[in-house]
Amino acid sequence: VGSEMCIRDRNWYSRESVLKAIVEASKNREVVAVYRDGVFGRRPDMIQYVQDVLQSVAKGAVSFHASLERWQNPMKLDVGLTKNQLDSMRIGWDVLFDVDVDDFEIAKITVKHLIEAFKDHGVVSYSVKFTGGSSFHVGIPFEALPEKINAQPTAIQYPELLQKIVEYVKWYVKDQLREEILSLFKPEEIASRVGKPLKEISENGVPNPFKIVTMDVFGSRHLFI
């Protein structure tokens, strides 16, 4: 089975369209290979050419994780850098909503409400990726953000501005999301579906959608798949 999976990995990553997409998406990002045993490759690392992908796959890489942040030179990143140093190196960052809940139907409903919130606010550039299990990544590219917010370059306002965006959108969709979930499932059924006690997902006796669904805010140099 292991050898068959390796062959499938090599076949997938040998596709010209896949290689082109990976190289294009990797521009100005820290990109780290992940191997079958779950071990990450060295950091920092990056992908510039098709051959970079093929060499990693030949060594057993099964996936690649990229940074939300975009950097002038990802290879100059280091664990000892201060926030000011990181801010001076960062040229952008993407907004990411990591929709995490142990129920596929509730995850889909949540993503639908996020997209409706984007449309209400005139956001048309976004992407949705199914990450396996019941999780989705919903992203907004840095290019969709203003160059400056509150007279400060947007590029240096990470992760504080990301946190504000995520919290605002959660507030904006909370009531409608709760109403739709409750229109489909009883509170006890919701608790059973997500594997949590009803008390744990409730607030003032009513299910709180963001105790059912989590959307973490990430710190610097976070990698996503």
SEFI-34637 format. One record per atom (N, C-alpha, C): residue in three letters; x, y, z. Coordinates in steps of 0.1 Angstrom, whole numbers, padded with zeros to 4 digits, always signed. Example, Ala and Ser with C-alpha at 12.3 -4.5 7.8 and 13.67 -1.06 7.14 Angstrom:
ALA+0132-0057+0078 ALA+0123-0045+0078 ALA+0132-0033+0078 SER+0128-0022+0071 SER+0137-0011+0071 SER+0129+0000+0079 
//
This chain:
VAL+0008-0012+0000 VAL+0000+0000+0000 VAL+0009+0013+0000 GLY+0019+0012+0008 GLY+0028+0024+0009 GLY+0034+0028-0004 SER+0039+0017-0012 SER+0045+0020-0025 SER+0035+0025-0035 GLU+0023+0020-0034 GLU+0012+0025-0043 GLU+0009+0039-0040 MET+0009+0043-0027 MET+0006+0057-0024 MET+0018+0066-0029 CYS+0030+0061-0028 CYS+0041+0069-0033 CYS+0041+0071-0048 ILE+0036+0061-0055 ILE+0035+0062-0070 ILE+0024+0073-0073 ARG+0013+0072-0065 ARG+0002+0082-0068 ARG+0007+0096-0065 ASP+0015+0098-0054 ASP+0020+0111-0051 ASP+0029+0116-0062 ARG+0038+0107-0067 ARG+0047+0111-0078 ARG+0039+0114-0091 ASN+0029+0106-0094 ASN+0021+0109-0106 ASN+0014+0122-0105 TRP+0008+0125-0093 TRP+0001+0138-0091 TRP+0011+0150-0092 TYR+0022+0149-0086 TYR+0031+0160-0086 TYR+0039+0161-0099 SER+0038+0151-0108 SER+0045+0152-0121 SER+0036+0159-0131 ARG+0024+0162-0128 ARG+0015+0169-0137 ARG+0019+0183-0139 GLU+0020+0187-0152 GLU+0025+0200-0155 GLU+0016+0211-0148 SER+0003+0209-0149 SER-0006+0219-0143 SER-0005+0220-0128 VAL-0002+0209-0121 VAL+0000+0209-0107 VAL+0013+0216-0103 LEU+0023+0213-0110 LEU+0036+0219-0108 LEU+0036+0234-0110 LYS+0029+0238-0121 LYS+0028+0252-0124 LYS+0021+0260-0113 ALA+0010+0254-0108 ALA+0001+0260-0098 ALA+0009+0261-0085 ILE+0017+0251-0081 ILE+0025+0252-0069 ILE+0035+0262-0069 VAL+0042+0263-0080 VAL+0053+0273-0082 VAL+0047+0287-0081 GLU+0036+0289-0088 GLU+0030+0302-0089 GLU+0025+0306-0075 ALA+0018+0297-0068 ALA+0013+0300-0054 ALA+0024+0302-0044 SER+0036+0297-0047 SER+0047+0297-0037 SER+0055+0310-0037 LYS+0052+0319-0047 LYS+0060+0331-0048 LYS+0060+0340-0036 ASN+0072+0343-0031 ASN+0073+0352-0019 ASN+0068+0345-0006 ARG+0066+0332-0006 ARG+0061+0325+0006 ARG+0072+0315+0011 GLU+0072+0313+0024 GLU+0079+0302+0030 GLU+0071+0289+0027 VAL+0077+0279+0021 VAL+0070+0267+0017 VAL+0079+0255+0022 VAL+0072+0246+0030 VAL+0079+0235+0036 VAL+0073+0222+0032 ALA+0081+0213+0028 ALA+0076+0199+0024 ALA+0072+0192+0037 VAL+0062+0183+0036 VAL+0058+0174+0047 VAL+0059+0160+0042 TYR+0065+0151+0050 TYR+0067+0138+0045 TYR+0057+0128+0051 ARG+0056+0116+0046 ARG+0046+0106+0049 ARG+0045+0104+0064 ASP+0055+0104+0071 ASP+0055+0102+0086 ASP+0051+0114+0094 GLY+0047+0125+0087 GLY+0042+0137+0093 GLY+0053+0147+0097 VAL+0066+0144+0093 VAL+0077+0152+0097 VAL+0078+0163+0086 PHE+0080+0176+0091 PHE+0082+0187+0083 PHE+0096+0188+0079 GLY+0098+0193+0067 GLY+0112+0196+0062 GLY+0118+0208+0069 ARG+0130+0211+0066 ARG+0137+0222+0073 ARG+0130+0236+0070 ARG+0132+0244+0080 ARG+0127+0258+0078 ARG+0139+0268+0081 PRO+0139+0279+0074 PRO+0130+0283+0063 PRO+0133+0275+0050 ASP+0124+0274+0041 ASP+0125+0268+0028 ASP+0116+0275+0019 MET+0118+0273+0006 MET+0109+0280-0004 MET+0109+0272-0017 ILE+0100+0274-0025 ILE+0099+0268-0039 ILE+0100+0279-0049 GLN+0110+0278-0058 GLN+0111+0288-0069 GLN+0109+0281-0082 TYR+0112+0269-0083 TYR+0112+0262-0096 TYR+0105+0248-0095 VAL+0101+0244-0107 VAL+0094+0230-0107 VAL+0103+0220-0102 GLN+0116+0221-0104 GLN+0126+0211-0099 GLN+0126+0210-0084 ASP+0123+0221-0077 ASP+0123+0221-0063 ASP+0112+0212-0058 VAL+0101+0212-0064 VAL+0089+0203-0061 VAL+0093+0189-0063 LEU+0098+0186-0075 LEU+0101+0172-0079 LEU+0112+0166-0070 GLN+0122+0174-0066 GLN+0132+0169-0057 GLN+0127+0165-0044 SER+0118+0173-0038 SER+0112+0170-0025 SER+0103+0158-0026 VAL+0095+0156-0037 VAL+0087+0145-0039 VAL+0096+0132-0040 ALA+0107+0133-0047 ALA+0116+0122-0048 ALA+0121+0117-0035 LYS+0122+0127-0025 LYS+0127+0123-0012 LYS+0115+0119-0002 GLY+0103+0118-0008 GLY+0092+0113+0000 GLY+0082+0123+0004 ALA+0082+0136-0001 ALA+0072+0146+0003 ALA+0059+0142-0002 VAL+0048+0144+0006 VAL+0035+0141+0002 VAL+0026+0153+0001 SER+0031+0164+0007 SER+0023+0177+0007 SER+0033+0188+0009 PHE+0028+0200+0006 PHE+0036+0213+0008 PHE+0027+0223+0016 HIS+0033+0228+0027 HIS+0026+0238+0035 HIS+0033+0252+0032 ALA+0024+0262+0030 ALA+0029+0275+0027 ALA+0025+0285+0038 SER+0033+0296+0038 SER+0030+0307+0048 SER+0018+0316+0044 LEU+0010+0320+0053 LEU+0001+0331+0050 LEU+0008+0344+0046 GLU+0019+0346+0053 GLU+0026+0358+0050 GLU+0035+0357+0038 ARG+0037+0368+0031 ARG+0046+0369+0020 ARG+0058+0377+0024 TRP+0069+0373+0019 TRP+0082+0379+0024 TRP+0091+0384+0012 GLN+0099+0394+0015 GLN+0109+0398+0005 GLN+0118+0387+0002 ASN+0123+0380+0012 ASN+0132+0368+0010 ASN+0129+0358+0021 PRO+0121+0348+0018 PRO+0117+0338+0029 PRO+0129+0331+0035 MET+0140+0330+0027 MET+0152+0323+0033 MET+0159+0331+0043 LYS+0156+0343+0045 LYS+0162+0351+0056 LYS+0154+0350+0069 LEU+0144+0343+0069 LEU+0136+0341+0082 LEU+0143+0333+0092 ASP+0141+0337+0105 ASP+0148+0330+0115 ASP+0139+0331+0128 VAL+0140+0321+0137 VAL+0132+0320+0149 VAL+0136+0332+0158 GLY+0147+0338+0157 GLY+0151+0348+0166 GLY+0148+0362+0162 LEU+0141+0364+0151 LEU+0138+0377+0146 LEU+0127+0384+0155 THR+0128+0397+0157 THR+0118+0404+0165 THR+0106+0408+0156 LYS+0096+0413+0162 LYS+0084+0416+0154 LYS+0087+0428+0144 ASN+0095+0437+0149 ASN+0099+0448+0140 ASN+0107+0443+0128 GLN+0116+0433+0130 GLN+0123+0428+0119 GLN+0114+0420+0110 LEU+0105+0412+0115 LEU+0095+0405+0107 LEU+0087+0415+0099 ASP+0082+0425+0105 ASP+0074+0435+0098 ASP+0082+0442+0086 SER+0094+0444+0088 SER+0102+0450+0078 SER+0105+0441+0066 MET+0104+0428+0068 MET+0106+0418+0058 MET+0093+0414+0051 ARG+0082+0416+0058 ARG+0069+0411+0052 ARG+0064+0421+0042 ILE+0059+0416+0030 ILE+0054+0424+0020 ILE+0039+0422+0018 GLY+0033+0413+0026 GLY+0018+0410+0025 GLY+0015+0398+0033 TRP+0002+0396+0033 TRP-0004+0384+0040 TRP-0018+0382+0036 ASP-0022+0369+0036 ASP-0036+0366+0032 ASP-0045+0364+0044 VAL-0058+0367+0042 VAL-0067+0364+0052 VAL-0071+0349+0051 LEU-0072+0342+0062 LEU-0076+0328+0062 LEU-0086+0325+0073 PHE-0097+0320+0069 PHE-0107+0314+0079 PHE-0105+0299+0078 ASP-0101+0294+0089 ASP-0099+0279+0091 ASP-0111+0274+0098 VAL-0121+0269+0090 VAL-0133+0264+0095 VAL-0131+0250+0100 ASP-0132+0248+0114 ASP-0128+0235+0120 ASP-0140+0231+0128 VAL-0147+0220+0124 VAL-0158+0214+0131 VAL-0159+0200+0127 ASP-0162+0191+0137 ASP-0163+0177+0133 ASP-0177+0173+0128 ASP-0181+0180+0118 ASP-0194+0177+0111 ASP-0194+0184+0098 PHE-0195+0176+0087 PHE-0194+0182+0074 PHE-0205+0191+0070 GLU-0217+0188+0074 GLU-0229+0196+0071 GLU-0228+0210+0078 ILE-0224+0210+0091 ILE-0223+0223+0098 ILE-0211+0231+0092 ALA-0201+0224+0088 ALA-0189+0231+0081 ALA-0194+0238+0068 LYS-0202+0231+0060 LYS-0207+0237+0048 LYS-0216+0249+0050 ILE-0224+0248+0060 ILE-0233+0259+0064 ILE-0225+0271+0068 THR-0214+0269+0076 THR-0206+0280+0080 THR-0199+0287+0069 VAL-0194+0279+0059 VAL-0187+0284+0048 VAL-0197+0293+0039 LYS-0209+0288+0038 LYS-0219+0295+0030 LYS-0222+0309+0036 HIS-0222+0310+0050 HIS-0225+0322+0056 HIS-0212+0332+0055 LEU-0200+0326+0056 LEU-0189+0334+0054 LEU-0189+0341+0040 ILE-0192+0333+0030 ILE-0193+0338+0016 ILE-0204+0349+0015 GLU-0215+0347+0021 GLU-0225+0357+0021 GLU-0221+0370+0027 ALA-0213+0369+0038 ALA-0208+0380+0045 ALA-0198+0388+0036 PHE-0189+0380+0029 PHE-0180+0386+0019 PHE-0188+0395+0009 LYS-0198+0388+0003 LYS-0206+0395-0007 LYS-0213+0408-0002 ASP-0218+0407+0010 ASP-0224+0419+0017 ASP-0214+0430+0018 HIS-0202+0427+0019 HIS-0191+0437+0020 HIS-0184+0440+0008 GLY-0189+0435-0004 GLY-0182+0438-0016 GLY-0170+0430-0019 VAL-0167+0420-0012 VAL-0155+0411-0014 VAL-0159+0401-0024 VAL-0152+0401-0036 VAL-0155+0391-0046 VAL-0143+0382-0049 SER-0131+0385-0043 SER-0119+0377-0045 SER-0118+0368-0033 TYR-0121+0356-0034 TYR-0120+0346-0023 TYR-0119+0332-0028 SER-0114+0323-0020 SER-0112+0309-0024 SER-0117+0300-0013 VAL-0122+0288-0017 VAL-0126+0278-0007 VAL-0119+0265-0011 LYS-0113+0259+0000 LYS-0106+0247-0002 LYS-0110+0237+0008 PHE-0115+0225+0004 PHE-0118+0214+0013 PHE-0105+0208+0017 THR-0102+0207+0030 THR-0089+0202+0035 THR-0090+0188+0040 GLY-0101+0181+0038 GLY-0102+0167+0042 GLY-0110+0166+0055 GLY-0116+0155+0058 GLY-0124+0153+0070 GLY-0137+0162+0068 SER-0138+0172+0077 SER-0149+0181+0076 SER-0145+0195+0076 SER-0132+0198+0073 SER-0127+0211+0074 SER-0126+0218+0060 PHE-0127+0232+0061 PHE-0125+0240+0049 PHE-0115+0252+0053 HIS-0108+0256+0043 HIS-0101+0269+0044 HIS-0107+0279+0034 VAL-0111+0290+0039 VAL-0117+0301+0031 VAL-0107+0313+0032 GLY-0102+0316+0020 GLY-0091+0326+0019 GLY-0095+0339+0011 ILE-0089+0350+0015 ILE-0090+0362+0008 ILE-0076+0367+0005 PRO-0072+0369-0007 PRO-0058+0373-0010 PRO-0055+0387-0006 PHE-0042+0389-0003 PHE-0037+0402+0001 PHE-0041+0413-0009 GLU-0042+0410-0021 GLU-0045+0420-0031 GLU-0059+0426-0030 ALA-0067+0419-0023 ALA-0081+0424-0021 ALA-0082+0434-0009 LEU-0071+0435-0002 LEU-0071+0444+0010 LEU-0066+0458+0006 PRO-0070+0469+0013 PRO-0065+0482+0010 PRO-0049+0482+0013 GLU-0042+0491+0006 GLU-0028+0492+0008 GLU-0025+0497+0022 LYS-0033+0506+0027 LYS-0032+0511+0040 LYS-0045+0511+0048 ILE-0044+0509+0060 ILE-0056+0509+0069 ILE-0052+0517+0081 ASN-0060+0528+0085 ASN-0057+0537+0095 ASN-0043+0543+0093 ALA-0041+0547+0081 ALA-0028+0554+0077 ALA-0016+0545+0079 GLN-0017+0532+0082 GLN-0006+0524+0083 GLN-0006+0513+0072 PRO+0006+0510+0067 PRO+0007+0499+0057 PRO+0000+0486+0062 THR-0008+0481+0054 THR-0015+0468+0058 THR-0005+0457+0060 ALA+0005+0457+0052 ALA+0015+0446+0053 ALA+0021+0444+0067 ILE+0022+0455+0074 ILE+0029+0454+0087 ILE+0019+0451+0099 GLN+0006+0450+0095 GLN-0005+0449+0106 GLN-0009+0434+0107 TYR+0001+0426+0107 TYR-0002+0411+0109 TYR+0005+0407+0122 PRO-0002+0399+0131 PRO-0015+0393+0129 PRO-0027+0400+0135 GLU-0024+0413+0140 GLU-0035+0420+0147 GLU-0047+0423+0138 LEU-0044+0427+0126 LEU-0055+0430+0117 LEU-0063+0418+0113 LEU-0056+0407+0111 LEU-0062+0394+0107 LEU-0072+0390+0118 GLN-0068+0392+0131 GLN-0076+0388+0142 GLN-0089+0397+0142 LYS-0088+0410+0139 LYS-0099+0419+0139 LYS-0109+0415+0128 ILE-0103+0411+0116 ILE-0112+0407+0105 ILE-0120+0395+0108 VAL-0113+0385+0114 VAL-0119+0372+0117 VAL-0130+0374+0128 GLU-0127+0382+0138 GLU-0137+0384+0149 GLU-0149+0392+0144 TYR-0146+0402+0135 TYR-0157+0410+0129 TYR-0167+0401+0121 VAL-0161+0393+0112 VAL-0169+0384+0104 VAL-0177+0374+0113 LYS-0171+0369+0123 LYS-0178+0359+0132 LYS-0190+0367+0138 TRP-0187+0379+0143 TRP-0198+0387+0149 TRP-0210+0389+0139 TYR-0206+0392+0126 TYR-0215+0395+0116 TYR-0224+0383+0112 VAL-0219+0371+0112 VAL-0227+0360+0108 VAL-0233+0352+0119 LYS-0229+0355+0132 LYS-0232+0346+0143 LYS-0247+0343+0144 ASP-0256+0353+0144 ASP-0270+0351+0146 ASP-0276+0343+0135 GLN-0273+0346+0123 GLN-0279+0339+0111 GLN-0274+0325+0111 LEU-0261+0323+0114 LEU-0255+0310+0114 LEU-0262+0301+0124 ARG-0264+0306+0136 ARG-0271+0299+0147 ARG-0285+0295+0143 GLU-0292+0305+0137 GLU-0306+0302+0133 GLU-0307+0291+0123 GLU-0298+0291+0113 GLU-0298+0280+0103 GLU-0295+0267+0109 ILE-0284+0266+0117 ILE-0281+0254+0123 ILE-0292+0248+0131 LEU-0299+0257+0139 LEU-0310+0252+0148 LEU-0322+0249+0140 SER-0323+0254+0128 SER-0335+0251+0119 SER-0333+0237+0113 LEU-0321+0232+0114 LEU-0318+0218+0108 LEU-0317+0208+0119 PHE-0311+0212+0130 PHE-0308+0202+0141 PHE-0312+0207+0154 LYS-0317+0198+0163 LYS-0320+0202+0176 LYS-0307+0203+0184 PRO-0307+0211+0195 PRO-0295+0213+0203 PRO-0288+0200+0207 GLU-0296+0190+0211 GLU-0290+0178+0216 GLU-0283+0170+0204 GLU-0289+0172+0192 GLU-0284+0165+0180 GLU-0271+0172+0176 ILE-0271+0186+0177 ILE-0258+0193+0174 ILE-0247+0188+0183 ALA-0250+0187+0196 ALA-0239+0183+0205 ALA-0234+0169+0202 SER-0244+0160+0198 SER-0240+0146+0194 SER-0231+0146+0181 ARG-0235+0155+0172 ARG-0228+0155+0159 ARG-0214+0160+0160 VAL-0212+0169+0169 VAL-0198+0175+0170 VAL-0190+0168+0182 GLY-0197+0159+0189 GLY-0190+0152+0200 GLY-0186+0160+0212 LYS-0195+0170+0215 LYS-0192+0178+0227 LYS-0205+0179+0236 PRO-0203+0180+0249 PRO-0215+0182+0257 PRO-0223+0194+0253 LEU-0236+0194+0255 LEU-0245+0205+0251 LEU-0241+0218+0259 LYS-0237+0216+0272 LYS-0234+0227+0280 LYS-0221+0234+0275 GLU-0212+0226+0269 GLU-0199+0232+0264 GLU-0201+0240+0252 ILE-0212+0237+0244 ILE-0214+0245+0231 ILE-0225+0256+0233 SER-0229+0258+0245 SER-0240+0267+0247 SER-0236+0279+0255 GLU-0243+0290+0253 GLU-0241+0303+0260 GLU-0254+0308+0264 ASN-0256+0310+0277 ASN-0270+0314+0282 ASN-0281+0304+0278 GLY-0277+0291+0277 GLY-0287+0281+0274 GLY-0290+0279+0259 VAL-0283+0287+0251 VAL-0285+0286+0236 VAL-0272+0282+0229 PRO-0272+0273+0220 PRO-0260+0270+0213 PRO-0253+0282+0206 ASN-0240+0283+0209 ASN-0232+0294+0203 ASN-0225+0288+0191 PRO-0227+0292+0179 PRO-0221+0286+0167 PRO-0206+0286+0168 PHE-0200+0295+0175 PHE-0185+0296+0175 PHE-0180+0289+0188 LYS-0188+0281+0194 LYS-0184+0271+0204 LYS-0186+0257+0197 ILE-0193+0257+0186 ILE-0195+0245+0178 ILE-0184+0245+0167 VAL-0182+0256+0161 VAL-0172+0258+0150 VAL-0160+0267+0155 THR-0148+0263+0153 THR-0137+0271+0157 THR-0130+0277+0145 MET-0125+0289+0146 MET-0118+0296+0136 MET-0106+0303+0143 ASP-0095+0296+0143 ASP-0083+0301+0150 ASP-0077+0313+0143 VAL-0070+0322+0150 VAL-0062+0332+0144 VAL-0048+0329+0146 PHE-0040+0330+0136 PHE-0026+0325+0135 PHE-0016+0336+0138 GLY-0005+0332+0143 GLY+0006+0340+0146 GLY+0016+0341+0134 SER+0027+0347+0136 SER+0037+0349+0125 SER+0043+0335+0121 ARG+0045+0334+0108 ARG+0051+0322+0101 ARG+0042+0310+0102 HIS+0029+0312+0103 HIS+0020+0301+0103 HIS+0020+0295+0089 LEU+0020+0282+0088 LEU+0019+0275+0075 LEU+0005+0268+0074 PHE+0000+0268+0062 PHE-0013+0262+0059 PHE-0011+0253+0046 ILE-0020+0244+0045 ILE-0019+0235+0033 ILE-0029+0239+0023 
//
